[in-house]
Amino acid sequence: MKKFMLLAALLTGTGVAQSQTLFINGVALQAKPVQLNGETYYQFRASDLTRVGAITAGGISPNIQAIKGCVGDTLFNGVYTVQLLKVLRESGRFGVTVKVSNASKKELYNFMLFSPSDVKAATGTGQALDLNNYETSWVEKLLPGANITLTTYNDTVAAKGFTRLLIRPKTDALEEIREAKLPLAKVYNMEFDLTCQKK
């Protein structure tokens, strides 16, 4: 009877602490912790695990070139997180608003982060457009745990056909992170699918 009650608690999440944010393949997911025989387990929705590539057909590990997510997702490269808050599609203008958070234990400076020109909108055929203009001021310094909301855009083309947002930090920025001995993940490029929205 005792084992049955423990299994029921694991399956239903009864008597469980509040949901926590955990990262799988660099994507933030909500999960409930459950204690069982002195171990902590986390309950994830199967659709979330499939979406972030943790579950694939045949159990084959995906060849990840970039941490990937949807609009509204928070992606994490081991040092900072980026959440895509909003996509701006206007006549002759395309842009995005993102929230960047310092998830490390050290101060992050602008030369350690991506710049506006490292943010690109891409079409299904692979054509990319730099979103090298920005509103207000860009990042100067982020203290541990601090965040900033940034809007970057390009107003030289009509906002049509863009299906992906690419964040590709320059090599110099990555070297600065490594020299600061921060735990940069092996996969650090970020990519948002503009055709899907986080549920």
C-alpha positions as CSV (number, residue, x, y, z in Angstrom):
1,M,0.0,0.0,0.0
2,K,2.9,2.3,0.9
3,K,4.5,1.7,-2.5
4,F,1.3,2.4,-4.3
5,M,0.8,5.7,-2.5
6,L,4.4,6.8,-3.5
7,L,3.8,5.8,-7.1
8,A,0.5,7.7,-7.1
9,A,2.2,10.8,-5.7
10,L,4.9,10.5,-8.4
11,L,2.3,10.3,-11.2
12,T,-0.2,12.9,-9.9
13,G,2.2,15.4,-8.3
14,T,0.1,15.5,-5.1
15,G,1.9,16.8,-2.0
16,V,4.6,18.2,-4.3
17,A,6.5,21.5,-4.0
18,Q,5.8,24.3,-6.5
19,S,7.0,24.1,-10.1
20,Q,10.7,25.0,-10.7
21,T,12.4,26.2,-13.8
22,L,14.9,23.7,-15.2
23,F,16.9,23.8,-18.4
24,I,17.1,21.0,-21.0
25,N,19.1,21.6,-24.1
26,G,19.3,25.2,-23.0
27,V,15.5,25.7,-23.0
28,A,13.7,26.7,-19.8
29,L,10.9,24.2,-18.8
30,Q,8.6,24.1,-15.8
31,A,8.7,20.9,-13.8
32,K,7.4,19.7,-10.4
33,P,9.8,18.0,-8.1
34,V,8.7,14.8,-6.4
35,Q,10.5,13.0,-3.6
36,L,10.7,9.2,-3.9
37,N,13.0,7.0,-1.7
38,G,15.3,9.9,-0.9
39,E,15.7,10.9,-4.6
40,T,14.2,13.9,-6.3
41,Y,12.5,13.4,-9.6
42,Y,11.0,16.0,-11.9
43,Q,7.7,15.8,-13.9
44,F,7.9,17.2,-17.4
45,R,5.2,17.3,-20.1
46,A,6.1,14.9,-22.9
47,S,5.3,17.6,-25.5
48,D,7.8,20.0,-23.9
49,L,10.5,17.3,-23.9
50,T,9.8,16.5,-27.6
51,R,9.8,20.2,-28.5
52,V,13.3,20.8,-27.0
53,G,14.8,17.7,-28.5
54,A,15.1,15.6,-25.3
55,I,12.9,13.0,-26.9
56,T,13.5,11.9,-30.5
57,A,12.3,9.1,-32.7
58,G,14.3,5.9,-32.2
59,G,16.2,7.4,-29.2
60,I,18.8,9.1,-31.5
61,S,20.4,12.2,-30.1
62,P,19.8,15.2,-32.3
63,N,22.8,17.0,-33.8
64,I,22.3,20.4,-32.2
65,Q,23.9,23.4,-33.9
66,A,22.1,25.9,-31.7
67,I,19.9,26.0,-28.6
68,K,16.4,26.2,-30.0
69,G,13.0,27.5,-28.7
70,C,9.8,29.2,-29.6
71,V,8.5,32.8,-29.1
72,G,8.3,33.2,-25.3
73,D,10.9,30.6,-24.5
74,T,14.0,31.4,-22.4
75,L,17.2,29.9,-23.7
76,F,20.4,29.5,-21.7
77,N,24.0,29.1,-22.8
78,G,25.5,28.5,-19.4
79,V,26.3,32.1,-18.8
80,Y,23.2,34.2,-19.7
81,T,19.7,33.6,-20.7
82,V,17.7,35.2,-23.6
83,Q,13.9,35.2,-23.7
84,L,12.1,36.3,-26.9
85,L,9.3,38.5,-25.6
86,K,7.9,40.0,-28.8
87,V,8.2,40.0,-32.6
88,L,7.7,43.4,-34.3
89,R,6.3,43.1,-37.8
90,E,5.5,46.5,-39.3
91,S,5.5,47.9,-42.8
92,G,9.2,48.3,-43.8
93,R,10.4,47.3,-40.3
94,F,11.1,44.0,-38.6
95,G,12.4,43.6,-35.1
96,V,12.3,41.8,-31.8
97,T,12.2,42.5,-28.1
98,V,14.3,40.2,-25.9
99,K,15.1,40.0,-22.2
100,V,18.7,39.2,-21.4
101,S,19.6,37.9,-17.9
102,N,22.9,37.3,-16.2
103,A,22.8,33.8,-14.9
104,S,26.4,33.7,-13.8
105,K,28.1,34.7,-10.6
106,K,30.2,37.4,-12.2
107,E,29.5,40.8,-13.8
108,L,29.0,40.6,-17.6
109,Y,30.1,43.5,-19.8
110,N,28.9,44.4,-23.3
111,F,32.0,42.9,-24.9
112,M,31.1,39.5,-23.4
113,L,27.5,39.5,-24.8
114,F,26.1,39.6,-28.3
115,S,25.6,42.9,-30.1
116,P,22.7,44.0,-32.2
117,S,24.4,42.9,-35.4
118,D,24.7,39.4,-33.9
119,V,20.9,39.2,-34.0
120,K,19.6,38.1,-37.4
121,A,16.2,37.3,-38.8
122,A,16.2,34.4,-41.3
123,T,13.8,33.1,-43.9
124,G,13.0,29.5,-44.6
125,T,15.5,29.6,-47.5
126,G,18.3,30.7,-45.2
127,Q,18.5,34.4,-46.2
128,A,19.5,36.4,-43.1
129,L,19.0,40.1,-42.2
130,D,21.0,41.8,-39.5
131,L,18.8,43.6,-36.9
132,N,21.6,46.1,-36.2
133,N,19.5,49.0,-35.0
134,Y,18.3,49.3,-31.4
135,E,16.1,51.4,-29.2
136,T,17.3,53.2,-26.1
137,S,20.8,52.0,-24.9
138,W,22.4,48.6,-25.4
139,V,23.9,46.5,-22.6
140,E,26.9,48.1,-20.8
141,K,27.1,45.9,-17.7
142,L,24.9,43.2,-16.1
143,L,25.3,42.3,-12.5
144,P,24.7,38.7,-11.4
145,G,20.9,38.0,-11.4
146,A,20.2,41.3,-13.3
147,N,18.3,41.5,-16.5
148,I,17.6,44.1,-19.3
149,T,15.0,44.3,-22.0
150,L,16.3,45.1,-25.5
151,T,14.6,45.9,-28.8
152,T,16.6,45.5,-32.0
153,Y,15.4,45.9,-35.5
154,N,16.0,46.6,-39.2
155,D,13.9,49.2,-41.1
156,T,15.4,48.8,-44.5
157,V,13.2,46.0,-45.8
158,A,9.6,44.9,-45.7
159,A,8.9,42.5,-42.8
160,K,8.0,39.4,-44.8
161,G,9.0,35.8,-44.8
162,F,11.1,35.7,-41.6
163,T,10.6,32.4,-39.7
164,R,13.6,32.3,-37.5
165,L,15.6,34.5,-35.1
166,L,19.3,33.7,-34.9
167,I,21.6,35.0,-32.1
168,R,25.2,34.3,-33.1
169,P,27.7,35.8,-30.6
170,K,31.0,36.8,-32.1
171,T,34.2,34.8,-31.4
172,D,35.7,37.7,-29.4
173,A,32.7,37.7,-27.0
174,L,33.0,33.9,-26.5
175,E,36.7,34.3,-25.8
176,E,36.0,36.9,-23.2
177,I,33.6,34.6,-21.5
178,R,36.1,31.8,-21.5
179,E,38.9,34.0,-20.2
180,A,36.6,35.0,-17.3
181,K,36.3,31.3,-16.5
182,L,32.6,31.3,-16.9
183,P,30.8,27.9,-17.7
184,L,29.9,28.5,-21.3
185,A,28.0,25.6,-22.8
186,K,29.3,23.7,-25.8
187,V,26.3,24.9,-27.7
188,Y,26.0,28.6,-27.3
189,N,24.3,29.9,-30.5
190,M,20.6,30.5,-30.0
191,E,17.7,30.2,-32.4
192,F,14.0,31.0,-32.0
193,D,11.3,29.5,-34.3
194,L,9.0,32.5,-35.1
195,T,6.2,30.2,-36.2
196,C,5.6,28.7,-32.8
197,Q,4.5,30.2,-29.5
198,K,5.4,28.8,-26.1
199,K,2.2,27.3,-24.6
